[in-house]
Amino acid sequence: MTDDQIHSFCKDLGKLGFVWQFVTLAGFHLSSLNANRLCRTLIEQQSMLGYVEGVQRPEREEEVDTLTHQKWSGADLVDRTLSTMYGVGFSTAIGGAECTENQFGAKKH
């Protein structure tokens, strides 16, 4: 396919009556590519700086919501459930003052 054909591919499918297209293949390849890049960076730099520079800072710059990942993992739900079951103050400390969720907002580089 030419670049123009690739560019118009989804719209062309729509003209043929297709109304839904899976994008899981793109997600699979994106995840693999970025995992490979991260591993190479970590190995070459032998430090977490590669992760911060290559992942966390771009996430912050592009306002990617998963930068603060605890809310995506269900950590707040676990803490609320435990608090409901065992009383106020009982927590896994997943959302405590020292967690990365709070540290991300501390200062920007």
C-alpha positions, 0 to 999 in steps of 0.5 A: 500500500502507498502512504496515501492508501494507508492514510485513508484506509479506515475511511475507505473501510467506512465507505465499504460499510465497515463501522468498527476496526480493531486496533489491538494489533497497534497496541501490541506493537506499541507496547513491544516497541516501547518495552524494547526501547526502555530495556535498551535505555536501562541497560545502556544507562544502567540507571532509572534515569532512562525510565524517568527521561524516556517514560515519566517526563514525556507522560507528564509533558503530554499529560498522560493520565496513567502517570499517576498509576495508583488510581489505575491499579485500583489502589484507592478502591482497596484502601476505601474497602479496607477502611469500610471493613475495618474502620477509619485509619486502616489502610494499605498505605498505597495512597499514603504521603510517600507513594509515587501518586503524591510524589509526582505532583511534588515538583516538575523538572 
